Amino acid sequence: MSDSAISDSLQVNAFDHITLVVKDLEASRKFYVDFLGMDHVPRPAFTFEGHW
């Protein structure tokens, strides 16, 4: 398979609903929001900590 065929087949247009288990929740939030520029959105009041 050529490099361009691999690149085309691995193109990501969007992703949704992933779960990451991390040691430092706030450091992870800062990385995804402040560094990568992802949106931080309201989250339901679950019985466990997390960010959306």
Buried (B, 14 or more C-beta within 10 A) or exposed (E): EEEEEEEEEEEEEEEEEEEEEEEEEEEBBEEBEEEEEEEEEEEEEEEEEEBE
